[in-house]
Amino acid sequence: MRVAVGFQDDRLEFEVPDDRLVGSWDGPEPLPAEAFRDRLRLALEGPIGYPPLRQNVVPGDRVVIPIDPDVPDAPRVVTMIARELQDAGVGSIRALSLGPMPGPIRDDWPSAAPLSVHEPEGADPTTFAYLASTQQGRRIYLNRELTEADVVVPVGALGFDPVLGYKGPWSTLFPGMSNAETRQGECSSPAGVGTRGRVLEESGEVSWLLGSLFHVGVLPGSSGASGVIAGEAGAIREEGIRAIDRAWTFRPEGRADLVVAGIGSPGRPGSMDDLAAGLATAAGLVRRGGKVVVLSRVGGPLGPALRRLTGLDDPSRGGVKALRGAEAEPDYLAARSIAEALAWADVFLLSDLDEDTVDDLSMIALGSAEEARRLASKSPSCLVVNRAERTKADAGDE
């Protein structure tokens, strides 16, 4: 059978005999652009459990749209939300990004909703304002643009998340738009992918405290968007979680000796967090002691926790141990996922990292994607997973 692996703007195709192919995963099919726009318009006009967006504002309101950079077709989404608000008489509309937007997206950004970027690290303390305390007694600080707005309409990409279990518009607000101290504190008690944890419930409480009750969630597909929902915050969270589980859980018949995983979507540079998430998925699909081949364009410097994994004599035994005391580091969760994958299987990596860095991390650097074809041809069994960084693996209880 002919299979394909996409990684950022590249693609590799190769043959795997049917009796050796355990499974292949591409992710949910994307909607055509026009169909997605129609669904978004219908979602804004007929939301779940709430009046239409235009009925939630009055002329003179200041509206802020917090948005996750992972939202597919983000400029179009914000354009349509801004149009609904303008038709209701709103003149002050701003967008606040959870992180830097890729250049092509910034170039296409609508002038109706000027874009600024939330900066939790090293930001001026006056950027944040106290909102309230949660039932657990946590003092919540959010970006001041949100606390001073009359209406806040968060937009989030629906997906799995290692801290909250599930991410969406709720997590775009909190902990996304909080300060660095709060965000790092949340990472010390992660729920795990696909598990509802304390932070997920707390994010819903923060939405209520802020008065942000109209949320928009966009479900990514294998490329572009595969769905969109809008409406009352709690209803969107519950429907969003169901949609994530349905769309992005890969359930093959069993594990394989080799997993070939593609990471990254067109036009979006991969990060070490993406690598960690993709490796966690692949480790859930490969047999213990097997091989994982990751095809990516991941690059960038290593954070402080990841640097602890470099140069280990025995990463299969000492990786997780080397991370003790690094729980407060911003890249701790990524480093732990990578350490656990290295303890489970041999990792072959194609990336934009230099060969010495890959070697220091106890992985085997690939010179080209073609080497994945050679490894697959020699393996007794093979699994192929695209968009591994978005996918949750469910291959039994090994």
C-alpha positions in Angstrom: 0.0 0.0 0.0 1.2 3.5 -0.8 1.3 5.8 2.2 2.2 9.5 2.6 3.7 11.5 5.4 3.4 15.3 5.5 5.7 17.5 7.5 5.2 21.3 7.4 5.6 22.1 3.7 7.1 18.8 2.6 5.7 15.3 1.8 7.2 11.8 1.5 5.4 8.9 -0.2 6.5 5.3 0.0 5.2 1.7 -0.3 4.5 -0.6 2.7 3.3 -4.2 2.0 -0.3 -4.6 3.2 0.7 -7.4 5.5 3.2 -5.1 7.3 1.1 -2.0 7.5 -0.7 -1.8 10.9 -2.4 1.5 10.1 -2.2 4.9 8.6 -3.6 8.2 10.0 -4.1 11.5 8.2 -6.4 13.3 10.7 -9.9 14.7 9.9 -10.7 16.0 6.4 -10.6 19.8 6.1 -13.7 21.7 4.9 -13.5 23.6 1.6 -12.9 27.3 2.3 -16.4 28.3 1.3 -18.1 25.6 3.4 -16.0 26.7 6.4 -17.1 30.3 6.0 -20.7 29.2 5.7 -20.5 27.1 8.9 -18.8 30.0 10.8 -21.5 32.4 9.7 -24.2 30.0 10.8 -22.4 29.4 14.1 -22.3 33.1 14.9 -25.9 33.6 13.9 -27.3 30.5 15.6 -24.9 29.7 18.5 -25.2 26.9 21.0 -27.2 27.9 24.1 -26.8 31.6 23.6 -28.2 34.5 21.5 -26.5 35.5 18.3 -23.2 37.4 18.7 -24.7 40.7 17.4 -27.2 40.6 20.3 -24.4 40.4 22.9 -23.1 43.9 22.2 -24.4 47.5 22.0 -23.0 50.5 20.1 -20.0 52.0 21.9 -18.8 48.7 23.4 -15.0 48.0 23.3 -14.6 44.4 22.1 -11.4 42.3 22.4 -11.0 39.0 20.5 -8.3 36.9 22.2 -7.1 34.4 19.6 -4.8 31.3 19.5 -2.3 31.5 16.6 -3.1 27.8 15.9 -6.6 28.7 14.7 -6.9 27.7 11.0 -7.6 30.6 8.7 -7.4 33.0 11.6 -7.7 36.2 9.5 -11.0 35.0 8.0 -12.4 34.0 11.3 -11.6 37.4 12.9 -12.9 39.2 9.8 -16.3 37.5 10.0 -16.5 38.1 13.8 -15.6 41.8 13.3 -18.2 42.1 10.6 -20.9 40.8 12.9 -19.8 43.3 15.6 -19.7 46.2 13.2 -23.2 45.4 11.9 -24.3 45.7 15.5 -22.8 49.2 15.8 -19.5 48.3 17.5 -16.6 50.6 16.4 -13.8 49.5 18.8 -12.6 46.0 18.0 -9.1 44.7 18.8 -7.5 41.2 18.5 -5.0 39.9 21.0 -2.9 36.9 19.9 -1.8 34.3 22.4 1.6 34.3 20.7 3.4 35.5 17.5 1.5 35.0 14.3 3.3 33.6 11.2 4.2 36.3 8.7 1.7 35.3 6.0 -1.1 35.4 8.5 0.0 38.9 9.8 0.1 40.1 6.2 -3.5 39.0 5.7 -4.8 40.4 9.0 -8.1 42.5 8.8 -7.7 46.2 9.5 -11.1 46.1 11.3 -9.4 44.3 14.3 -5.9 45.6 14.8 -3.6 42.8 16.2 -1.4 42.9 19.2 0.5 40.0 20.9 0.2 38.9 24.5 3.6 38.8 26.2 3.7 36.8 29.4 7.5 36.6 29.7 9.3 39.7 30.9 6.3 41.9 30.2 5.7 45.2 32.0 3.8 44.3 35.2 1.2 47.1 34.3 0.3 44.9 31.3 -1.7 42.7 33.8 -4.6 43.5 36.0 -6.2 41.7 38.9 -9.5 40.1 38.0 -10.7 38.2 41.0 -9.9 35.1 43.2 -11.2 31.7 42.2 -13.1 29.4 44.6 -9.7 27.7 45.4 -8.3 31.1 46.4 -6.1 31.7 43.4 -5.6 35.4 42.6 -6.2 35.7 38.8 -4.2 38.3 36.8 -5.0 38.7 33.1 -3.9 40.9 30.3 -5.3 44.4 31.0 -6.8 44.6 27.5 -9.2 41.9 28.6 -10.2 43.3 32.0 -10.8 46.8 30.5 -12.9 45.5 27.6 -16.7 45.6 27.7 -17.0 42.3 25.7 -14.4 39.6 25.3 -15.0 36.9 22.5 -12.2 34.3 22.7 -11.3 32.2 19.7 -9.4 29.0 20.2 -8.2 26.0 18.2 -9.8 22.8 19.6 -7.2 20.2 20.5 -5.5 18.1 23.1 -3.3 19.8 25.6 -0.8 18.3 28.1 -1.7 20.8 30.9 -5.5 21.1 30.6 -6.2 17.9 28.8 -8.1 19.8 26.2 -7.6 23.3 24.8 -10.0 25.7 23.1 -11.3 29.2 23.6 -11.4 28.6 27.3 -7.6 28.0 27.5 -6.9 31.0 25.2 -8.3 33.1 28.0 -6.8 31.2 30.9 -4.1 30.3 31.5 -3.2 31.6 28.0 -3.7 35.3 28.8 -2.3 35.2 32.3 1.2 36.1 33.4 4.3 33.9 33.2 4.3 33.0 36.9 0.7 31.7 36.6 1.4 29.8 33.4 4.5 28.1 34.8 2.6 27.2 38.0 0.0 25.4 36.0 2.6 23.3 34.2 3.7 21.8 37.5 0.4 19.9 37.8 -0.5 18.8 34.2 -3.6 16.8 33.6 -2.2 14.9 30.7 -3.5 14.7 27.1 -7.2 13.8 26.9 -7.8 14.0 30.7 -10.0 16.6 32.4 -8.0 18.3 35.1 -8.2 21.0 37.7 -6.9 23.7 35.3 -9.6 22.9 32.7 -12.3 23.5 35.3 -10.6 26.6 36.6 -10.4 28.1 33.1 -14.2 27.9 32.9 -14.5 29.7 36.2 -12.1 32.5 34.9 -14.3 32.9 31.8 -17.3 33.4 34.1 -15.5 35.8 36.4 -14.4 37.9 33.3 -18.0 37.8 31.9 -16.7 36.2 28.7 -19.7 34.0 27.9 -19.6 33.8 24.1 -16.8 31.5 22.8 -15.7 30.4 19.4 -13.9 27.1 18.8 -12.3 26.0 15.5 -11.5 22.3 15.0 -8.4 21.9 12.8 -8.3 19.3 10.1 -5.4 17.6 8.5 -5.0 21.0 6.8 -7.2 24.0 7.3 -10.3 23.7 9.5 -12.7 20.7 9.7 -15.4 22.4 11.9 -16.4 25.3 14.0 -18.7 25.9 17.0 -19.8 29.0 18.8 -22.0 29.9 21.7 -22.3 29.7 25.5 -18.9 29.1 27.1 -19.8 26.0 29.1 -21.7 24.4 26.2 -18.8 25.1 23.8 -16.3 23.5 26.2 -18.3 20.3 26.5 -19.1 20.1 22.7 -15.5 21.0 21.9 -14.1 18.2 24.0 -16.4 15.7 22.3 -15.4 17.0 18.9 -11.7 16.7 19.8 -12.0 13.1 20.9 -14.0 12.1 17.8 -11.7 13.9 15.3 -8.2 13.4 16.7 -8.0 10.0 18.4 -6.1 7.4 16.3 -7.1 3.8 17.2 -5.1 1.3 15.2 -5.4 -2.5 15.7 -2.2 -2.6 17.7 1.3 -1.3 18.0 4.1 -1.6 15.4 7.8 -2.1 15.3 8.2 1.2 13.4 6.2 4.3 13.6 6.7 7.1 11.0 5.4 10.4 12.3 4.9 13.6 10.4 4.9 16.9 12.4 3.8 20.3 11.3 1.3 21.9 8.9 1.9 24.0 5.8 3.2 27.5 6.5 3.7 27.0 10.2 7.2 26.5 11.7 7.4 23.6 14.1 8.5 24.0 17.7 10.1 21.8 20.3 6.7 21.5 22.0 5.4 20.1 18.7 8.3 17.6 18.6 7.5 16.5 22.2 3.8 16.1 21.5 4.5 14.1 18.3 7.0 11.9 20.1 4.4 11.2 22.8 1.9 10.1 20.2 4.5 7.9 18.4 5.6 6.3 21.7 1.9 5.3 22.3 1.9 3.5 18.9 5.3 1.8 18.8 6.3 -1.5 20.6 8.8 -1.1 23.4 12.3 -1.2 22.0 11.0 -0.3 18.5 11.9 2.6 16.3 10.2 6.0 15.8 11.0 8.1 12.7 10.0 11.7 13.1 9.9 13.9 9.9 9.7 17.6 10.7 11.3 21.0 10.2 11.5 21.6 14.0 14.3 24.0 15.0 15.3 26.6 17.5 17.4 26.7 20.7 17.0 24.2 23.5 15.4 25.4 26.7 16.9 24.8 30.2 15.1 21.5 30.8 15.9 20.1 27.4 19.6 21.0 27.9 19.5 18.6 30.9 18.9 15.7 28.5 22.0 16.4 26.4 25.0 14.1 26.7 23.4 11.5 28.9 25.2 8.1 29.0 22.0 6.1 29.2 18.9 8.2 28.2 16.7 5.1 28.6 17.4 5.1 32.3 18.6 8.6 33.2 16.4 11.0 31.1 13.5 11.4 33.5 15.8 11.4 36.5 17.9 14.2 35.0 14.8 16.4 35.0 14.3 16.3 38.7 14.3 19.9 40.0 13.4 21.3 36.6 9.7 21.3 37.1 9.5 25.1 37.1 11.2 25.5 33.8 9.0 26.6 30.9 10.0 23.6 28.7 9.8 21.0 31.4 6.7 19.2 30.0 8.3 19.0 26.5 11.5 17.7 28.0 9.7 15.0 30.0 7.7 13.8 27.0 11.0 13.5 25.0 12.7 11.7 27.8 9.9 9.2 28.2 9.9 8.6 24.4 13.6 8.0 24.4 13.2 5.5 27.3 10.6 3.6 25.2 12.1 3.5 21.7 14.9 4.5 19.4 14.2 7.9 17.8 15.3 8.9 14.3 14.8 12.6 13.6 14.7 14.8 10.5 14.6 18.4 11.6 16.2 21.8 11.3 18.3 21.2 14.4 22.0 20.7 13.8 23.3 17.1 13.8 25.3 17.6 17.0 22.2 18.8 18.9 20.2 15.8 17.8 23.0 13.5 18.8 23.4 15.2 22.2 19.7 14.5 22.7 20.4 10.8 22.2 18.5 10.7 18.9 19.7 9.7 15.4 19.8 12.5 12.9 18.4 11.8 9.5 20.0 13.5 6.5 16.9 13.3 4.4 13.3 12.1 4.4 14.3 9.3 2.0 16.0 7.5 4.9 12.5 6.9 6.4 11.6 4.9 3.3 14.7 2.7 3.8 13.8 2.1 7.5 10.2 1.2 6.7 11.3 -1.3 4.0 13.2 -3.2 6.7 10.7 -3.2 9.4 8.4 -6.2 10.2 5.5 -3.9 10.9 4.8 -0.2 10.4 2.4 2.6 11.4 2.2 6.0 9.7 0.7 9.0 11.5 0.3 12.5 10.1 0.0 15.6 12.3 1.3 13.5 15.2 1.6 16.6 17.4 -2.2 17.0 17.3 -3.1 13.3 17.6 -3.8 11.1 20.7 -2.8 7.5 20.3 -5.0 4.7 21.6 -3.4 1.4 20.6 -4.3 -0.8 23.6 -2.9 -1.1 27.1 0.7 -2.2 26.5 
